[in-house]
Structures are given as C-alpha cells and as structure tokens.
Amino acid sequence: MSQLKVTYVKSVIGYSHDQKRTVASLGLRKIRQSVLLPDNAAVRGMCFKVRHLVLMEEVAAADAAAPVPSGKSRTYTSAAGDAVVTTARSKTYETSRS
C-alpha cells in the first residue's frame, strides 16, 4: 500500500477557518513541513480541499518504511562504541553495532 507525502507550502492566514482546521488535521504546523499519511479517500479529500496550500506526492511503502531523523537530531555513541542512539524530536532510534 502506498502512502502520501503531504508538504505544507503556503500559509493559512487569510483563508477560512475550516481550511485552517483541515491543515491542522493533516498534522501540518509549519511551512515546508512534510508528513507521511496513508493513501485513502479521507486523506485525499482533505488534500483536495486545501490543494492550494499543500503539495501531495505518492510514496511507495518501501521508501517510507525507514524513519528519517529531522534536521534537529542528535546522534550519541556509547563509550565502547557498540551502540548508537539517534534522537529526533520526541522519537528515539537505537542501533547496536555487532
């Protein structure tokens, strides 16, 4: 099953209140922020309603499987060098080196 990458490209200032709520319901808060959403009729309908404010791309499920840390991520390595912990905002990804 594919997913949709929705990117917020234009501000909702000056647009109706229901369009502001639709952008928020898509999980978008900042300009140039992207989210991966399931490809279904509900999400496509929301994107259609605010199509002048967002960009929508189809992404294959294999491309969207791996988490990609944002620009505000930190990577920590243990003293022994055997474990790497990457934190991105509120999520933590651990990788052990064997």
C-alpha positions as a Markdown table, in Angstrom:
| # | Residue | x | y | z |
|---|---|---|---|---|
| 1 | Met | 0.0 | 0.0 | 0.0 |
| 2 | Ser | 1.4 | 3.4 | -0.9 |
| 3 | Gln | 1.5 | 6.5 | 1.2 |
| 4 | Leu | 1.1 | 10.2 | 0.5 |
| 5 | Lys | 3.8 | 12.7 | 1.4 |
| 6 | Val | 2.0 | 16.0 | 2.1 |
| 7 | Thr | 4.1 | 19.2 | 2.3 |
| 8 | Tyr | 2.8 | 22.4 | 3.7 |
| 9 | Val | 3.8 | 25.2 | 1.3 |
| 10 | Lys | 1.6 | 28.2 | 1.8 |
| 11 | Ser | 0.2 | 29.9 | 5.0 |
| 12 | Val | -3.4 | 29.6 | 6.0 |
| 13 | Ile | -3.5 | 33.3 | 7.1 |
| 14 | Gly | -6.4 | 34.9 | 5.3 |
| 15 | Tyr | -8.2 | 31.6 | 4.5 |
| 16 | Ser | -11.4 | 30.3 | 6.1 |
| 17 | His | -11.3 | 28.7 | 9.5 |
| 18 | Asp | -12.3 | 25.2 | 8.1 |
| 19 | Gln | -9.3 | 25.2 | 5.8 |
| 20 | Lys | -7.0 | 26.1 | 8.8 |
| 21 | Arg | -8.5 | 23.1 | 10.7 |
| 22 | Thr | -8.1 | 20.8 | 7.7 |
| 23 | Val | -4.3 | 21.7 | 7.5 |
| 24 | Ala | -4.0 | 21.0 | 11.2 |
| 25 | Ser | -5.9 | 17.7 | 10.9 |
| 26 | Leu | -3.3 | 16.6 | 8.3 |
| 27 | Gly | -0.7 | 17.1 | 11.0 |
| 28 | Leu | 0.9 | 20.1 | 9.5 |
| 29 | Arg | 2.0 | 23.1 | 11.6 |
| 30 | Lys | 5.0 | 24.8 | 9.9 |
| 31 | Ile | 5.7 | 25.8 | 6.4 |
| 32 | Arg | 7.8 | 23.3 | 4.5 |
| 33 | Gln | 6.9 | 20.5 | 7.0 |
| 34 | Ser | 6.1 | 17.2 | 5.4 |
| 35 | Val | 4.1 | 14.2 | 6.8 |
| 36 | Leu | 3.6 | 10.7 | 5.5 |
| 37 | Leu | -0.1 | 9.7 | 5.6 |
| 38 | Pro | -2.0 | 6.6 | 4.4 |
| 39 | Asp | -3.3 | 6.8 | 0.9 |
| 40 | Asn | -7.1 | 6.6 | 1.4 |
| 41 | Ala | -10.1 | 8.6 | 0.3 |
| 42 | Ala | -10.3 | 10.6 | 3.5 |
| 43 | Val | -6.8 | 11.9 | 3.3 |
| 44 | Arg | -7.1 | 12.6 | -0.4 |
| 45 | Gly | -10.3 | 14.6 | 0.2 |
| 46 | Met | -8.6 | 16.7 | 2.9 |
| 47 | Cys | -5.7 | 17.4 | 0.5 |
| 48 | Phe | -8.1 | 18.3 | -2.3 |
| 49 | Lys | -9.8 | 20.8 | 0.0 |
| 50 | Val | -6.5 | 22.6 | 0.7 |
| 51 | Arg | -4.7 | 21.8 | -2.6 |
| 52 | His | -3.7 | 25.5 | -2.9 |
| 53 | Leu | -1.8 | 25.3 | 0.4 |
| 54 | Val | -0.1 | 21.9 | 0.2 |
| 55 | Leu | 1.8 | 19.7 | -2.2 |
| 56 | Met | 1.0 | 16.0 | -2.4 |
| 57 | Glu | 3.2 | 13.2 | -3.7 |
| 58 | Glu | 2.7 | 9.4 | -3.8 |
| 59 | Val | 5.5 | 7.4 | -2.0 |
| 60 | Ala | 5.9 | 3.7 | -2.3 |
| 61 | Ala | 5.6 | 1.8 | 1.1 |
| 62 | Ala | 9.3 | 0.6 | 0.8 |
| 63 | Asp | 10.6 | 4.2 | 0.6 |
| 64 | Ala | 8.5 | 5.3 | 3.6 |
| 65 | Ala | 9.4 | 2.4 | 5.9 |
| 66 | Ala | 12.7 | 3.7 | 7.4 |
| 67 | Pro | 12.4 | 6.6 | 9.8 |
| 68 | Val | 14.4 | 9.6 | 8.7 |
| 69 | Pro | 15.6 | 11.9 | 11.5 |
| 70 | Ser | 14.8 | 15.6 | 11.0 |
| 71 | Gly | 17.4 | 18.4 | 10.9 |
| 72 | Lys | 17.1 | 18.7 | 14.7 |
| 73 | Ser | 18.5 | 15.3 | 15.6 |
| 74 | Arg | 21.4 | 14.2 | 17.8 |
| 75 | Thr | 23.5 | 11.1 | 17.5 |
| 76 | Tyr | 25.2 | 9.6 | 20.6 |
| 77 | Thr | 27.7 | 6.7 | 20.6 |
| 78 | Ser | 28.4 | 4.7 | 23.7 |
| 79 | Ala | 31.9 | 4.8 | 25.2 |
| 80 | Ala | 32.6 | 1.3 | 24.0 |
| 81 | Gly | 31.4 | 2.2 | 20.5 |
| 82 | Asp | 28.9 | -0.6 | 20.3 |
| 83 | Ala | 25.6 | 1.3 | 20.4 |
| 84 | Val | 24.4 | 4.3 | 18.5 |
| 85 | Val | 21.3 | 6.3 | 19.7 |
| 86 | Thr | 19.7 | 8.8 | 17.4 |
| 87 | Thr | 17.1 | 11.1 | 18.8 |
| 88 | Ala | 14.8 | 13.2 | 16.6 |
| 89 | Arg | 12.4 | 15.4 | 18.5 |
| 90 | Ser | 10.4 | 13.0 | 20.6 |
| 91 | Lys | 11.4 | 9.7 | 19.0 |
| 92 | Thr | 14.5 | 7.6 | 19.8 |
| 93 | Tyr | 16.0 | 5.2 | 17.4 |
| 94 | Glu | 18.6 | 2.7 | 18.7 |
| 95 | Thr | 21.1 | 0.8 | 16.6 |
| 96 | Ser | 23.6 | -1.7 | 18.1 |
| 97 | Arg | 26.8 | -2.5 | 16.3 |
| 98 | Ser | 27.9 | -6.1 | 16.4 |
